[in-house]
Amino acid sequence: MGWRILKGEYRHLLLWGWTAFYFTWQSLQFNPTMRYQLPIYPLLCMMAAWAVIEVPRYFNTRNSYLVTRISSYFLGFIVLILTAAWAFAFQSIYLRGEPRMTASHWIFLNVPSSVNLVIESENGKYNHPLAVLPDVPIVNGAPYILPFIPKADGALTGATFTYARDESGIPAPVTLILTSDSQPDLELGRASAMLDTALTADPRGAPLTFTFEKPIPLSAKESYTLSIETLGQ
């Protein structure tokens, strides 16, 4: 097309000139990545389609015209099929979960936190970890508050502590109390477990498992508060 312009076919000047200018200008930038060339993709497609039509016309002799025309159309057909295959493969990426979100979902289901809620939903039982800093002190008369919003509707059946220890070394009960932010004075459920650090040699403490008397319905549209109380240290 550039050669045709030099020969006097100036009708190509706008299309070819803008494409060449933008391609050259963007290629000389500090970060010449392919995505910045997207504005000229449609123009390049137009040029490619034009070339498929013009190539057989260029060879206008009787012996080579038919062969060139068939070859040119065949090439255009192959390019079209390969482009469609690439587009299908590219869009299929978005039919699957985004890798970082998929990895985060796997972590939520498999990697325990300091405090983990056991919730049963329509898709089965899942682990809902709650963010707790390490070595958080909880003393008698000062409950530790953990706000959370469930990822999906379900029923809370229990909770686990990965590690807990009592500084006094004396067995002491630990109690969980669940309330909703819409009705903070209404206790939705309560579960207790006895912490006896003397039963383990692990300096981080012992695991604790809590089971509520009955499943507590939770809504993904509601925020809740889990209070951790203890008579120990």
C-alpha positions in Angstrom: 0.0 0.0 0.0 2.9 2.3 0.7 4.4 1.6 -2.7 1.0 2.3 -4.3 1.0 5.7 -2.6 4.5 6.5 -4.0 3.1 5.6 -7.4 0.4 8.2 -7.0 -2.6 6.3 -5.5 -3.2 8.9 -2.8 -6.5 7.4 -1.8 -4.5 5.1 0.5 -2.7 7.9 2.2 -5.0 8.5 5.2 -5.3 4.8 6.1 -1.7 3.9 5.6 -0.3 7.2 6.9 -2.1 7.2 10.2 -1.3 3.5 10.8 2.4 4.0 10.0 2.6 7.1 12.1 0.9 5.6 15.2 2.8 2.3 14.9 6.1 4.1 14.7 5.3 6.6 17.4 4.1 4.0 19.8 7.0 1.6 19.1 9.5 4.3 20.1 7.9 4.8 23.5 9.6 3.8 26.8 7.2 0.9 27.2 6.1 -0.2 23.7 3.8 -3.1 24.7 1.4 -4.7 22.2 -1.7 -3.4 24.0 -0.9 0.2 23.1 -1.1 -0.8 19.4 -4.8 -1.8 19.8 -6.1 1.4 18.0 -4.5 0.3 14.7 -5.6 -3.4 14.8 -8.8 -2.7 12.8 -6.8 -0.7 10.3 -4.3 -3.6 9.9 -7.2 -6.0 9.4 -8.5 -3.7 6.6 -5.1 -3.7 5.0 -4.8 -7.4 5.2 -8.3 -7.9 3.6 -7.4 -5.4 0.9 -4.2 -7.2 0.1 -6.0 -10.5 -0.2 -8.2 -8.9 -2.9 -5.4 -6.8 -4.6 -2.7 -9.5 -4.9 -4.5 -11.6 -7.6 -5.3 -8.4 -9.5 -1.7 -7.4 -9.5 -0.9 -10.7 -11.4 -3.2 -10.0 -14.2 -1.7 -12.4 -16.7 -3.8 -15.3 -18.0 -1.6 -18.1 -16.7 -0.9 -16.9 -13.2 -4.1 -15.0 -12.3 -6.2 -18.0 -11.4 -3.5 -19.7 -9.4 -2.6 -16.5 -7.6 -6.3 -15.7 -6.9 -7.0 -19.2 -5.4 -3.8 -19.0 -3.3 -4.6 -15.5 -2.1 -8.2 -16.5 -1.1 -6.9 -19.7 0.5 -4.4 -17.7 2.6 -7.1 -15.3 3.7 -9.3 -18.3 4.7 -6.5 -19.8 6.7 -5.8 -16.5 8.5 -9.5 -16.1 9.3 -9.7 -19.6 10.7 -6.6 -19.2 12.8 -7.8 -15.8 14.1 -11.2 -17.3 15.1 -9.4 -20.2 16.8 -7.2 -17.7 18.7 -10.2 -15.6 19.7 -12.0 -18.7 21.0 -9.0 -19.8 23.0 -8.5 -16.3 24.4 -12.1 -15.8 25.5 -12.1 -19.3 27.1 -9.6 -17.9 29.7 -12.5 -16.0 31.2 -14.7 -19.0 31.5 -12.5 -20.1 34.4 -11.8 -18.4 37.7 -9.1 -15.7 37.8 -6.0 -17.4 39.2 -5.5 -15.1 42.2 -9.2 -15.3 43.2 -9.1 -19.1 42.7 -6.0 -19.4 44.9 -7.6 -17.1 47.5 -10.7 -19.3 47.5 -8.6 -22.4 48.0 -6.7 -20.8 50.9 -10.0 -19.9 52.6 -11.2 -23.5 52.3 -7.9 -25.3 53.2 -5.6 -23.0 55.2 -6.7 -22.5 58.8 -6.5 -19.1 60.5 -6.3 -18.4 64.2 -10.1 -18.5 64.4 -12.1 -20.5 61.8 -15.9 -20.8 61.5 -17.4 -24.0 60.2 -20.3 -23.0 57.9 -22.6 -25.4 56.0 -24.0 -23.9 52.7 -25.8 -25.3 49.7 -22.5 -26.2 48.2 -21.4 -28.1 51.3 -19.3 -27.3 54.3 -16.7 -24.6 54.1 -14.1 -22.9 56.3 -14.5 -19.2 57.0 -11.2 -17.9 58.5 -11.3 -14.7 60.6 -8.2 -12.4 60.7 -6.6 -12.4 64.1 -3.1 -11.0 64.9 -0.7 -13.5 66.6 -0.4 -13.5 70.4 -3.6 -11.6 71.0 -4.3 -11.4 74.7 -7.8 -12.2 76.0 -8.4 -11.7 79.7 -11.3 -12.2 82.0 -13.8 -9.4 81.7 -12.5 -8.1 78.4 -13.9 -10.1 75.5 -12.2 -10.1 72.1 -14.5 -8.9 69.3 -14.3 -10.3 65.7 -16.7 -8.8 63.1 -17.3 -10.7 59.9 -19.7 -11.1 57.0 -20.3 -14.7 55.6 -19.2 -15.3 52.0 -22.5 -17.1 51.4 -25.7 -18.0 53.1 -25.5 -21.0 55.3 -25.6 -22.3 58.9 -22.8 -21.9 61.5 -22.2 -25.2 63.2 -18.9 -24.7 65.0 -15.6 -23.0 65.2 -11.9 -23.9 65.8 -8.9 -22.2 67.2 -5.6 -23.3 65.6 -3.6 -22.6 68.8 -4.6 -21.1 72.2 -2.7 -21.1 75.5 -3.4 -19.9 79.0 -0.6 -18.0 80.6 -1.6 -19.1 84.1 -1.3 -22.8 83.1 -4.7 -23.5 84.8 -7.5 -25.0 82.7 -10.1 -22.3 81.9 -13.3 -22.2 79.8 -13.4 -20.2 76.6 -16.8 -19.1 75.3 -17.9 -17.9 71.9 -21.0 -15.7 71.6 -22.5 -14.8 68.3 -24.7 -11.7 67.6 -25.8 -9.8 64.5 -25.2 -6.1 64.0 -28.8 -5.5 63.2 -29.8 -6.9 66.7 -26.7 -6.6 68.9 -28.6 -7.4 72.1 -29.9 -10.7 70.8 -27.6 -13.6 71.3 -27.8 -15.9 68.3 -25.7 -18.7 69.8 -23.2 -19.7 72.3 -20.5 -22.4 72.4 -17.8 -23.3 75.0 -14.7 -25.4 75.3 -12.2 -26.0 78.0 -8.6 -24.9 77.4 -5.9 -26.9 79.2 -2.5 -25.8 78.0 -0.9 -28.5 80.2 -2.1 -31.2 77.7 0.4 -30.1 75.1 4.1 -29.3 74.9 3.7 -27.0 71.9 4.7 -23.5 73.0 2.0 -22.1 70.7 -0.7 -23.8 72.8 -3.4 -26.3 72.0 -6.2 -26.4 69.4 -9.7 -25.8 70.5 -13.0 -27.0 68.9 -16.3 -25.4 69.6 -19.7 -26.9 68.6 -22.9 -24.8 68.8 -26.0 -26.6 70.2 -27.9 -26.1 67.0 -26.9 -24.7 63.5 -27.2 -20.9 63.4 -28.6 -19.5 60.1 -26.3 -16.8 58.6 -27.0 -14.4 55.7 -24.4 -13.1 53.3 -26.2 -9.7 53.5 -25.8 -9.4 57.2 -22.8 -8.6 59.3 -22.1 -10.5 62.6 -19.9 -10.3 65.6 -18.1 -13.1 67.3 -17.1 -12.4 70.9 -14.4 -14.5 72.6 -14.6 -14.6 76.4 -12.5 -16.5 78.9 -12.2 -16.9 82.7 -8.4 -17.4 82.3 -5.6 -15.4 80.8 
